[in-house]
Amino acid sequence: MGENHLRGRRDVPFSVRGMFPREDQPLVSICMPVFNGERWLAEALDCLVNQTYRTLEILVLDNRSTDRTAAIVQRKAERDSRIRYMLDDRQRDPQAAGTRLVAMASGRYCMIACDDDHWHPEFISTLVTELEGDPRLGMAFCNYDWIDEEGRSLVSVSIRPRPFRAEDSCLRNLLVYLEFRNPLLTFGIFRTKWLQAILPFTYPDPDCWWNADNLYFLKFLARHRIVTVEQRLFSYRRKDRTKYTPTKWRGRALRLEFFRARHQWRVLKAFWGGVSESPLPLLQRLALLAYLPINLFNNLFTWRLYHLVRSVLCGAPI
């Protein structure tokens, strides 16, 4: 019967009414790797299918979950044909799963979505409008909130030190990103072919999952301009992530500091490789390669000293 029989009917669930994408909108691929995500998965999928931007495909790669993940996604897919559930043939780490999904994306734009985050209904439409309006841009993102495990707002965050602008150079953006290393920028919307060109996503440290997002975003920034908008359209769930700390790192503080220092050294070498392989002009690459050791020192010592002094003087927690 097509879409016409549903138009104007308020008794039809919004997620069903949105099954029929507009042909004049470019397709956006949403890539969601998930493992045992039953706690927040249904809520996250509802946020995505109820976007005001309708031309979507939602690719869910189940990393062989042992909970109700499969049932939740399949039930949602029965109501909205834009959702595609895939059970992986083996367990993969998050970066390998992300690589597989982004490589499968067929839309002009794509985004990586976690099973526990929230998106304002205008998230995709606002960011796609930015990308459609300027062909120089490779990615768009927004200001955001942190929420707790119950969905309560914790703090509103603005992109520091100021929003990224379309006219900002790749070099400027790289220097700013290296200083603040905000990996949440990787949850923006990308031009799919440009993101696929830097695959695969890899880990800078074989012993730890940290900083993989920083590494691939650095590679992307070395090639493309980005923009951030002032609206708060994304909510990142803050939860216990100690499970991502390698078991052998836990225990004495001195041991942890040693492993953190070794990890940052491996990250530095991976960053060096990413900058060396970038298409930036030679002088810019040399400047960045010289700056990276300074950035490593800042991450290992300067910021920690700053927080220590702030704690002593202001009574703020370290």
HELIX and SHEET records of a PDB file:
HELIX    1   1 ASN A    4  LEU A    6  5                                   3    
HELIX    2   2 PHE A   14  ARG A   17  1                                   4    
HELIX    3   3 LEU A   41  VAL A   49  1                                   9    
HELIX    4   4 THR A   69  ARG A   79  1                                  11    
HELIX    5   5 PRO A   94  MET A  104  1                                  11    
HELIX    6   6 PHE A  123  GLY A  133  1                                  11    
HELIX    7   7 CYS A  170  PHE A  180  1                                  11    
HELIX    8   8 PRO A  183  PHE A  187  5                                   5    
HELIX    9   9 THR A  192  GLN A  196  1                                   5    
HELIX   10  10 ALA A  212  LEU A  221  1                                  10    
HELIX   11  11 THR A  242  TYR A  244  5                                   3    
HELIX   12  12 THR A  247  TRP A  249  5                                   3    
HELIX   13  13 ALA A  253  SER A  276  1                                  24    
HELIX   14  14 LEU A  282  PHE A  297  1                                  16    
HELIX   15  15 ASN A  298  THR A  302  3                                   5    
HELIX   16  16 TRP A  303  CYS A  314  1                                  12    
SHEET    1   A 7 ILE A  83  LEU A  87  0                                        
SHEET    2   A 7 LEU A  56  ASP A  62  1                                        
SHEET    3   A 7 VAL A  28  VAL A  34  1                                        
SHEET    4   A 7 TYR A 109  ILE A 112  1                                        
SHEET    5   A 7 ILE A 189  ARG A 191 -1                                        
SHEET    6   A 7 LEU A 137  ILE A 147 -1                                        
SHEET    7   A 7 SER A 153  VAL A 157 -1                                        
SHEET    1   B 8 ILE A  83  LEU A  87  0                                        
SHEET    2   B 8 LEU A  56  ASP A  62  1                                        
SHEET    3   B 8 VAL A  28  VAL A  34  1                                        
SHEET    4   B 8 TYR A 109  ILE A 112  1                                        
SHEET    5   B 8 ILE A 189  ARG A 191 -1                                        
SHEET    6   B 8 LEU A 137  ILE A 147 -1                                        
SHEET    7   B 8 ARG A 225  ARG A 237  1                                        
SHEET    8   B 8 HIS A 118  TRP A 119 -1                                        
END                                                                             
